[in-house]
Amino acid sequence: MTQQDEYFSVQLGLTINVESLAKDESIPNEHDFQSEIPPLFRIASECSNLEDNADRLFASFNKNETQALMDYLAAQNSKINLLLSYVLSQQDDPAHRFTTLTFGASNLSFTSSEPYHIGDNVRVKLFLDYPAAAIYCYAEVIESLASNDKFIVKLRYTRLLEDDRDLLIRAALYSQQKLLRQRAQQRQLNNNDE
């Protein structure tokens, strides 16, 4: 197994599906994995990449000249993201649903009422709010710690498209920026109250 890059993780509750592989099932090779990814997950990833490219393009425009167009396109993008989020939510299987404690571009953690065994392989679906996307991947259980009547399980991705890793990086950065903005606003409110 190759050494995987480490990326920072953020604390955020994302909806995920985790499905243990059957004893006779193994992680597919890279080619088979790419063929196995459900079409809806590919579309979501591609839409997110297109949105990112459009954002970079608009950043180079003069804001005064294009503000109305940018506002219109942002509204259309919001509509598409709402529809995409709804369609992706249909891929969420309640029988395998969990909520992350942390996530990043190299691993994630969640709580489970059932133990997982270190070294076990699982199939994972991650549902991102921003950017609106869903990620299909495989992971290995690297930790399973008892905590009260639950287990804290940590997974490391073993099959993940690079474009999806980029999506996870963007989602983690967005979450961090949002948290920093909230903290700054809270400090400002506290300063105004004094």
C-alpha positions as a Markdown table, in Angstrom:
| # | Residue | x | y | z |
|---|---|---|---|---|
| 1 | Met | 0.0 | 0.0 | 0.0 |
| 2 | Thr | 1.4 | 3.4 | -0.9 |
| 3 | Gln | 1.8 | 6.1 | 1.7 |
| 4 | Gln | -1.2 | 8.4 | 1.6 |
| 5 | Asp | -0.9 | 12.2 | 2.0 |
| 6 | Glu | -2.3 | 13.5 | 5.2 |
| 7 | Tyr | -4.7 | 16.4 | 5.1 |
| 8 | Phe | -6.3 | 18.3 | 7.9 |
| 9 | Ser | -9.7 | 17.2 | 9.1 |
| 10 | Val | -12.6 | 19.4 | 10.3 |
| 11 | Gln | -15.3 | 18.6 | 12.8 |
| 12 | Leu | -18.6 | 18.6 | 10.8 |
| 13 | Gly | -21.6 | 16.3 | 10.7 |
| 14 | Leu | -21.9 | 15.1 | 7.1 |
| 15 | Thr | -24.3 | 12.4 | 6.1 |
| 16 | Ile | -22.5 | 9.2 | 5.0 |
| 17 | Asn | -23.3 | 5.7 | 4.2 |
| 18 | Val | -20.8 | 3.0 | 5.3 |
| 19 | Glu | -21.3 | -0.6 | 4.1 |
| 20 | Ser | -19.0 | -3.4 | 5.1 |
| 21 | Leu | -17.7 | -5.5 | 2.3 |
| 22 | Ala | -18.7 | -9.1 | 2.3 |
| 23 | Lys | -16.0 | -11.6 | 3.3 |
| 24 | Asp | -15.6 | -12.7 | -0.4 |
| 25 | Glu | -15.5 | -9.1 | -1.7 |
| 26 | Ser | -12.4 | -7.1 | -2.1 |
| 27 | Ile | -11.5 | -3.5 | -3.0 |
| 28 | Pro | -11.6 | -3.2 | -6.8 |
| 29 | Asn | -8.5 | -2.2 | -8.8 |
| 30 | Glu | -8.4 | 1.4 | -10.0 |
| 31 | His | -9.9 | 0.6 | -13.4 |
| 32 | Asp | -12.8 | -1.4 | -12.0 |
| 33 | Phe | -13.4 | 1.2 | -9.3 |
| 34 | Gln | -13.8 | 3.9 | -11.9 |
| 35 | Ser | -16.3 | 1.8 | -13.8 |
| 36 | Glu | -18.2 | 1.0 | -10.6 |
| 37 | Ile | -18.9 | 4.6 | -9.6 |
| 38 | Pro | -22.6 | 5.2 | -10.0 |
| 39 | Pro | -23.4 | 7.7 | -12.8 |
| 40 | Leu | -25.1 | 10.2 | -10.4 |
| 41 | Phe | -21.9 | 10.5 | -8.3 |
| 42 | Arg | -19.9 | 11.2 | -11.5 |
| 43 | Ile | -22.4 | 13.9 | -12.5 |
| 44 | Ala | -22.2 | 15.5 | -9.1 |
| 45 | Ser | -18.4 | 15.6 | -9.2 |
| 46 | Glu | -18.4 | 17.0 | -12.7 |
| 47 | Cys | -21.0 | 19.7 | -11.8 |
| 48 | Ser | -18.9 | 20.8 | -8.9 |
| 49 | Asn | -15.8 | 21.0 | -11.0 |
| 50 | Leu | -17.6 | 23.1 | -13.6 |
| 51 | Glu | -18.9 | 25.4 | -10.9 |
| 52 | Asp | -15.3 | 25.9 | -9.6 |
| 53 | Asn | -14.0 | 26.7 | -13.1 |
| 54 | Ala | -16.8 | 29.2 | -13.6 |
| 55 | Asp | -16.0 | 30.9 | -10.2 |
| 56 | Arg | -12.4 | 31.3 | -11.3 |
| 57 | Leu | -13.5 | 32.8 | -14.7 |
| 58 | Phe | -15.9 | 35.3 | -13.1 |
| 59 | Ala | -13.2 | 36.3 | -10.6 |
| 60 | Ser | -11.3 | 37.8 | -13.6 |
| 61 | Phe | -14.2 | 40.0 | -14.7 |
| 62 | Asn | -14.7 | 43.6 | -13.8 |
| 63 | Lys | -17.3 | 43.4 | -11.0 |
| 64 | Asn | -19.1 | 46.6 | -12.0 |
| 65 | Glu | -19.6 | 45.5 | -15.6 |
| 66 | Thr | -20.8 | 42.0 | -14.9 |
| 67 | Gln | -22.6 | 42.2 | -11.5 |
| 68 | Ala | -26.1 | 41.7 | -13.0 |
| 69 | Leu | -25.0 | 38.7 | -15.0 |
| 70 | Met | -23.1 | 37.2 | -12.0 |
| 71 | Asp | -26.2 | 37.6 | -9.8 |
| 72 | Tyr | -28.4 | 35.9 | -12.4 |
| 73 | Leu | -25.9 | 33.0 | -12.9 |
| 74 | Ala | -25.5 | 32.7 | -9.1 |
| 75 | Ala | -29.3 | 32.3 | -8.8 |
| 76 | Gln | -29.4 | 29.7 | -11.6 |
| 77 | Asn | -26.5 | 27.9 | -9.9 |
| 78 | Ser | -28.3 | 27.8 | -6.6 |
| 79 | Lys | -31.4 | 26.3 | -8.3 |
| 80 | Ile | -29.2 | 23.6 | -9.9 |
| 81 | Asn | -27.5 | 22.9 | -6.6 |
| 82 | Leu | -30.8 | 22.5 | -4.8 |
| 83 | Leu | -32.0 | 20.1 | -7.4 |
| 84 | Leu | -28.7 | 18.2 | -7.4 |
| 85 | Ser | -28.8 | 17.9 | -3.6 |
| 86 | Tyr | -32.3 | 16.5 | -3.7 |
| 87 | Val | -31.4 | 13.9 | -6.3 |
| 88 | Leu | -28.3 | 12.9 | -4.5 |
| 89 | Ser | -30.2 | 12.5 | -1.2 |
| 90 | Gln | -32.1 | 9.7 | -2.9 |
| 91 | Gln | -28.8 | 7.8 | -3.0 |
| 92 | Asp | -28.7 | 7.9 | 0.8 |
| 93 | Asp | -29.5 | 4.4 | 2.3 |
| 94 | Pro | -31.0 | 4.7 | 5.8 |
| 95 | Ala | -29.8 | 1.2 | 6.6 |
| 96 | His | -26.1 | 2.3 | 6.3 |
| 97 | Arg | -26.5 | 6.0 | 7.4 |
| 98 | Phe | -24.1 | 7.6 | 9.8 |
| 99 | Thr | -23.0 | 11.2 | 10.6 |
| 100 | Thr | -19.4 | 12.1 | 10.5 |
| 101 | Leu | -17.6 | 13.5 | 13.6 |
| 102 | Thr | -14.7 | 14.6 | 11.4 |
| 103 | Phe | -13.8 | 14.5 | 7.8 |
| 104 | Gly | -10.9 | 15.4 | 5.5 |
| 105 | Ala | -9.3 | 14.4 | 2.2 |
| 106 | Ser | -7.5 | 11.4 | 3.7 |
| 107 | Asn | -9.9 | 10.1 | 6.4 |
| 108 | Leu | -13.1 | 10.5 | 8.3 |
| 109 | Ser | -14.6 | 9.4 | 11.7 |
| 110 | Phe | -18.1 | 8.6 | 12.9 |
| 111 | Thr | -19.9 | 6.9 | 15.7 |
| 112 | Ser | -21.5 | 3.6 | 15.4 |
| 113 | Ser | -23.6 | 1.4 | 17.8 |
| 114 | Glu | -21.8 | -1.6 | 16.4 |
| 115 | Pro | -18.0 | -2.2 | 16.5 |
| 116 | Tyr | -15.9 | -2.3 | 13.3 |
| 117 | His | -12.7 | -4.3 | 13.1 |
| 118 | Ile | -9.3 | -2.7 | 12.3 |
| 119 | Gly | -8.3 | -3.7 | 8.7 |
| 120 | Asp | -11.9 | -4.2 | 7.5 |
| 121 | Asn | -12.8 | -2.7 | 4.2 |
| 122 | Val | -15.9 | -0.6 | 3.6 |
| 123 | Arg | -17.8 | 1.1 | 0.8 |
| 124 | Val | -18.5 | 4.7 | 1.6 |
| 125 | Lys | -20.8 | 7.4 | 0.2 |
| 126 | Leu | -20.3 | 11.0 | 1.4 |
| 127 | Phe | -22.9 | 13.6 | 0.9 |
| 128 | Leu | -21.5 | 17.2 | 0.8 |
| 129 | Asp | -23.6 | 20.3 | 1.3 |
| 130 | Tyr | -21.0 | 22.6 | -0.1 |
| 131 | Pro | -20.0 | 22.1 | -2.8 |
| 132 | Ala | -23.2 | 20.2 | -3.5 |
| 133 | Ala | -21.8 | 16.8 | -4.3 |
| 134 | Ala | -21.6 | 13.1 | -3.4 |
| 135 | Ile | -18.5 | 11.0 | -3.3 |
| 136 | Tyr | -18.3 | 7.3 | -3.8 |
| 137 | Cys | -15.2 | 5.6 | -2.4 |
| 138 | Tyr | -13.7 | 2.7 | -0.5 |
| 139 | Ala | -11.9 | 2.9 | 2.9 |
| 140 | Glu | -10.2 | 0.9 | 5.5 |
| 141 | Val | -11.0 | 0.9 | 9.2 |
| 142 | Ile | -7.9 | 2.2 | 11.0 |
| 143 | Glu | -9.5 | 2.7 | 14.5 |
| 144 | Ser | -12.5 | 1.5 | 16.4 |
| 145 | Leu | -12.6 | 2.8 | 20.0 |
| 146 | Ala | -15.3 | 2.0 | 22.6 |
| 147 | Ser | -16.8 | 5.2 | 24.0 |
| 148 | Asn | -19.7 | 4.7 | 26.5 |
| 149 | Asp | -22.2 | 2.6 | 24.6 |
| 150 | Lys | -20.9 | 3.6 | 21.1 |
| 151 | Phe | -17.8 | 3.1 | 19.0 |
| 152 | Ile | -15.8 | 5.9 | 17.4 |
| 153 | Val | -14.7 | 4.5 | 14.1 |
| 154 | Lys | -11.9 | 6.1 | 11.9 |
| 155 | Leu | -11.6 | 5.3 | 8.2 |
| 156 | Arg | -8.8 | 6.0 | 5.8 |
| 157 | Tyr | -9.7 | 6.2 | 2.1 |
| 158 | Thr | -8.2 | 3.5 | -0.1 |
| 159 | Arg | -10.0 | 4.2 | -3.4 |
| 160 | Leu | -10.9 | 7.8 | -4.0 |
| 161 | Leu | -10.8 | 9.8 | -7.3 |
| 162 | Glu | -8.4 | 12.7 | -7.2 |
| 163 | Asp | -11.2 | 15.1 | -8.3 |
| 164 | Asp | -13.2 | 13.8 | -5.3 |
| 165 | Arg | -10.2 | 14.4 | -3.0 |
| 166 | Asp | -10.1 | 18.0 | -4.3 |
| 167 | Leu | -13.9 | 18.3 | -3.5 |
| 168 | Leu | -13.2 | 17.1 | 0.1 |
| 169 | Ile | -10.4 | 19.6 | 0.4 |
| 170 | Arg | -12.7 | 22.4 | -0.8 |
| 171 | Ala | -15.5 | 21.3 | 1.5 |
| 172 | Ala | -13.1 | 21.2 | 4.5 |
| 173 | Leu | -11.7 | 24.7 | 3.7 |
| 174 | Tyr | -15.2 | 26.1 | 3.2 |
| 175 | Ser | -16.2 | 24.6 | 6.6 |
| 176 | Gln | -13.1 | 26.2 | 8.3 |
| 177 | Gln | -13.7 | 29.6 | 6.7 |
| 178 | Lys | -17.4 | 29.5 | 7.8 |
| 179 | Leu | -16.2 | 28.7 | 11.4 |
| 180 | Leu | -13.7 | 31.5 | 11.3 |
| 181 | Arg | -16.3 | 34.0 | 10.1 |
| 182 | Gln | -18.7 | 32.8 | 12.9 |
| 183 | Arg | -16.0 | 33.3 | 15.5 |
| 184 | Ala | -15.1 | 36.7 | 14.2 |
| 185 | Gln | -18.8 | 37.7 | 14.3 |
| 186 | Gln | -19.1 | 36.4 | 17.8 |
| 187 | Arg | -16.1 | 38.3 | 19.0 |
| 188 | Gln | -17.5 | 41.5 | 17.4 |
| 189 | Leu | -20.8 | 40.9 | 19.1 |
| 190 | Asn | -19.0 | 40.3 | 22.5 |
| 191 | Asn | -16.9 | 43.5 | 22.0 |
| 192 | Asn | -20.1 | 45.5 | 21.2 |
| 193 | Asp | -21.8 | 44.3 | 24.3 |
| 194 | Glu | -19.0 | 45.4 | 26.6 |
